[in-house]
């Protein structure tokens, strides 16, 4: 689900958004302009989604479908009035209430059916000066269709209400699992593009979170193996472990071990029979507030891309390959983090394989680094909007896999603040 309606804006400019409900996601409403703001209040970042493309075409199409019963009555009446007596088009009016049932409620469908009956009576009087047997049969058919269509419309309205309630519950669950991120933590600006592959879904196997800790800003972006509810269940377990451990794990290797332990405990009590065999790739990122550096730990995940302030675009390959989470016990891995220079203006893009493994019609993978080099000077939300649109064009349509891309930018310190030494 593209997730999606999310807790953020769907465009690149201003958008009204909500803040998330905890210490790092303070509840309130704010207007986001894309620029980072100083202060202790954190506004929810705009999340780029795929919903905007499909939403643009809906109003016009919905209007045409809603007006189609009236258009059918008008066209049928005009054709019947302008053609010889032997050629009758009033029979098409019978379909008007059936069309109305698709978009109108029971009362609206009844009124459109009544309008259709009136049109048939008027046409009969114009044509024959009376309502003959042929016209009466058409009118009777219209009344029958109207009653059936009105009942069907009532059933549709009730089902739409039930579906709206289910979606409301799903959105609430989504906010618990994948909460809206703040647009800024400490001196780190955040921007996110997220899209779930499942139709109408707003959450999939991709996951993300960012929190402010005593060690700096800590971020996770991951991808759970598989799809559907089992993947969502494991993603929720992994995020829960991260939110608990990120505040007190002394470093990223310790944090990764805590996440591994959390997934092992989850597998013991999970409802899915293959939970113990399921794994998750993940990137852990730590950006200290007092040093111009970043620590990165890659657990079998696609390598992030570093965008330097000078315009250089560099993939960050792990120094030592590590297995995904929930597999390290089998492979006896020793977690090691990599330290990178990360000063003001530097950015790092974390992403899932829905980005890097997107293919064109020739089967070639998406050239992410090459594309990022073109947009390296763009603001975060604008860069991710370019990425979203370019991915759709490259693949020839919506992605068939979950897609997540999170861009973290180190902002310059406020005026008068000394830049920390490396």
N, C-alpha and C positions, 0 to 999 in steps of 0.2 A: 504495500500500500504504500504511484508515487505519491512516503509517509505522508503523501501525506499531507493532511492538514497538520501542522506542527504548531508549537508554541511561539512561532516567529513569523516574520514577514515573508511574503512570496515574491517580493521584488528586490530591486537593488537600492531604491531610494528610501523615503520615510515609510514607516509602518508602525501601527499601534500593536503593542505586544504585552504579554504578561510576564511577571517575574515568578520564579519558581519558589516552592514553599519550604526552604530551610535556610540555614545560616549563610550558605554560599549562594542561595537562590532566594533572596528575600521577597516576600509577597508584596505586590503592589502592581500598578500599571504605569507604563512609561511609553514615551514616543522615541523610537530608535531612529537615528539619522545616519548610522553607519560609522560615525566617528567615535572614538573612545573618549570617555569623560572621566575626569578625576573625581575622587570622593569615595566614601565608604559604601554607597548604594550601588548594587550591581544590576544593570538592566539585562533582560533576557535578550540574547543574541538573535538576529534574524536567521532562521533556518531556511535554506534554499531547498525547495521540493519540486517535484514534477507536476504537482496539482495545477499550477497556474496555466500550463498549456491546455489541459483539457477543459479548464473552467472558462476559457475565453470563448469557446464555441458553443457553450451550453445555453446562454440566454437567447440567442437568435433561434437556435433549433427548438428550444422549448416554446418560444412564442409562436413559431410556425405550426407546431403540433397542436398547441392549445387552440389556435384559430382555425384549424383544418375542418372541424364540423361546420362552421359558418361559411367557409369557402366552398365546401361541397354543396351546401344548400343553395348558395348564391349561384354557383356555376350550373348546377342542375336545373334550377328555375330558369336561368337565362337561356340555356340550351333548349329546354322544353318549350319556352315561349316563342323562340325564333325558328323552330323547325316545323315541318308539316305535321298534321294531326296523327298520321300513321306512325311517326317516330316519337316515342315518349322517353323522356329522360328523368321523369319524376321518381322512377324506381330507385335511382341512385341515392335519393334523399334518405332512404331507409338506413343507410350506413352511417349517417351523421351521429345518432346517439351512441353507436358502437365506438366510433372514434372518440367521442366525448368521454367515454368511460376510462380512457387511457390517462387523461390529465385532469378531468373535472371530478368533483365530488358527486355524491348521489343526487343532491338537489340540483346542481348545475346540469347533470346529465338529464334529469327529468325535464328541466326547462328547455334544454336544447331539443329533446324529443318532442316537446309540445310545439316548439317553433317549426320543427320538421313537419308535424301534422298540419299546422296552419298553412305552411307553404304548399303542401299537397292539396289541401282543400281549395286554396286560391287558384292553383294551377288547373284543377279540375273545372272550376267555375269559369275560368277564362277560356278553357279549351272547349267544354261541352255545355256550358251554362247549367250544369248540374253535377252532382257527385254520383257517377255511375258505378256499376259493379266492379269494373277494373280499378277505378280510383279507390273504391272502398276496400278492396283487397290489399292495395298498397298501404292504405292508412292503417288497416288492421295489423299488417306486418310491422309497420313502424311502431305502433303502440307496443306490440310484443317485444320487439328489439329494445325499445326504450326501457321497459320494465326489467328485462334481463340485464341490460347494460347498467342500470341504476344499482341493481343488486351487486353486480360485479365491481362497480366503482366503490361501493361501500366496503366490500371485502379488501380491495386494494388499499383504501385509505387506512383500514385497521392494520393491515400488514405493514404499511409504511410507518405507522406510528410505532409498532413493535420493533421494526428495524431501526428506527431512530433511537429508541430506548437502548437497544443492544449496542449501537454505535456509540452512544453516550457513555455506556459502561466501559466499552473498549477504549475510548479516549481517556477515561479516568485511569484505567489500568496502564495505559501507555505512559501517562504522566508519572506513574509510580516507577515503572521500569526505565523508561528513557525520558528523564526530566529535561525541560528546556535548560540550556546552558546560559550562564551570564555572558554578556558581550565582553566583559573584562574581569580578570582576576589579577590582583597586584598590578604589575606593569605588563601583563600579557593580554593581548587582544585576541578574541576567539571568533571564528566564523565556521559555520557548518553547512554541509549539503548532505541530506539523508533521503533515501528513497527505498522503500520496501518493495520487493518484487511481487509479492502476493497482491492480487487485485483487491482493492478496497481495504487493504491492510495498512496500518500505520506503524507497524513494528515487525521486524523480522529477526534474522540471526545476527545481524550487525549490531554492535553496541558501542557506546561512548559515554564518557563522563569526565568532568574536570572539577577539581576541588582545590581550595587554598589550604595548605597545611603548614606546620612549623618549618618544614623543609623547603617550602616554595610551592609553586603550582604543580600539581600532579595530574596527569591526564592518562586515560586509557582509551584505546580504540581497538576493537576486536571483532572477530568473525567466528561464530560458532558453526561447527560442521553440521550440514543438513539444513532442512527447512521445516516450516510448520511449527506446531505447538511445542514439540520436544526441543527445537532450537531456541524458541522464545523462553522456555522454562530454564534452560541452561544459561542463556544470556542474563536472565533475571538473577540467577544464583551467582554468576560471576560478578555482576555489578554490585550485588549486595556485599560480597566479600571485599571488593575494592573500596566501597564507601566506608566500610568498617576499618580496614587495615591501612588505608592511605594516610591516615592522620598520625599513626604512631610507628609504622615500619621505618627502621632507621635509614634504609636505602632501598633502591629499586630491586636488587636481588632478594632482600628480605621480603619486600612486598610481593614479588613473584612467588616466593615460597608460600606465603600466606594465601595467595590466590589458588595455588596448586592444592593446598590443604582444604580450602573451601570447596573446590570442585570434587575432591575425593569424598568429602562428607556428603555433598549433594548427591553424588552417584549412589551412595549407600541407601538413601531414602527416596530417590526419585521414582516417579510412577512409570517412567519409560524403561522398558527392559534392557535397552542398549545404552543406558546413560553412562555406564562405566567405560564403554568403548567410544563414546563421543568426545571430541576434543575441541579446543578453541585456540585459534591463533590470536595474538595480541601484541600491541605496542604499548609500552609504558614510557612515559615522558615526564621528566622532572625539570622544572626551570626555577633554580634558586633566585631569590630576590636580591641577594647580596653579592652575586658573582655573575659575570657575563659569560655564562656557560649553560649547557643543557646536558642532562644525563638521559640516555636512551637505552632501553632494554627490549630486544626483539625476540618474541617467542614464536618463531615460525611464520611470521607475518610478512607481507610485501614490504620492501624497504621504504621508509619515508623519503621525502625529497626536501633538501635544504635549499632555501632561496635566500642567498646572501643579500645584504643591503647594497652591495656593489653590482648586483645583477646576475651573479653566478648562480647556476642551478645545478645542484649536485645530489644524486641519489646517495643515501647513507646505508651502505651495506653493513651487516653485522660483522664484527671482528671474529667472533666465534659463533657459528650457526647453533641455534638453540631449538629444541623441539617445541611444539605447541603445548599449551597448558593441558593438564590431565594425561599427558604422556611422559612427563619427565621422570616419574617414578620407574617406568618401564625402561627408559633409556639412560637413567642415572646421570642426568645432566647437572652441571654446576652453573648457576645463573651468574652472568657477568654483564655489567652495564658499560656502555661506551660514553665517554665524555667528549662533547663538541664545543668549540667556541660559539657563543650565541649572544651577540651584543645587540644594542639598539638598532632596529630596522631589519634584523634578521628574522626569517620566517621558516617554519617547517610545516610541511603538509603530510598529515597522516591519512591513510586511505585504505580501503579494503579491496579485495580482488575483483569486486564488481567494477572498479575503475580500470585497474591494470590489465584485466583479462577480457575487457570488452573488445569485440572483434568487428571488423568491417566485412563486406560481402566476400572479400577474397580470403578471409580467415586470418588476417594480420592483426596482431594485438595493438591496442591503443598506444600511441607514442606520447606518453604522459610527460616525460621530461622535456621533449621538444615543444609541446604545447605550452607548458608552464613558462618556458623561456620567453614566449611571446607576451605573456600576461604578467610578468614578474613585477612590473611597476604599478599594477592595478591594486586598489584597496581590496581587502579580504572578501567582502560580500560580492564585489564585482568580479573578482577572479573566479570565485566558485560559481557564479552565474554563467560565466564564459565556459567553465568546465562542464556544467550541467547541459547547456545547449550543445556544446561540441560533442559530448558523449552520445547524445541522441542522434545527432547528424551522422556521426561516425558509424554507429551501429544500425542506422536506418530505422530507428524507432526507440521505444522505451526499453530499458535494460531488462533482461530476463533473470537477473540476479540482484540481490540487495546491494545497494551502493551507499557508502558513507565516506565522506572526506572532511577532515577537520583541519583548519589552518590556524596555527598559533603564531602570533607576531609579538616580538618583544618591542615595546614602545620606548621612546626616549624618556628619560627621567624628567620630572617637572623642573621648570626653570629654577636654578639656584641649588639643585641637588647634585652632589658629586657622583660621577659615574664610578661604580665599583671596579677595582682592579681585578684582573684575572688571577 
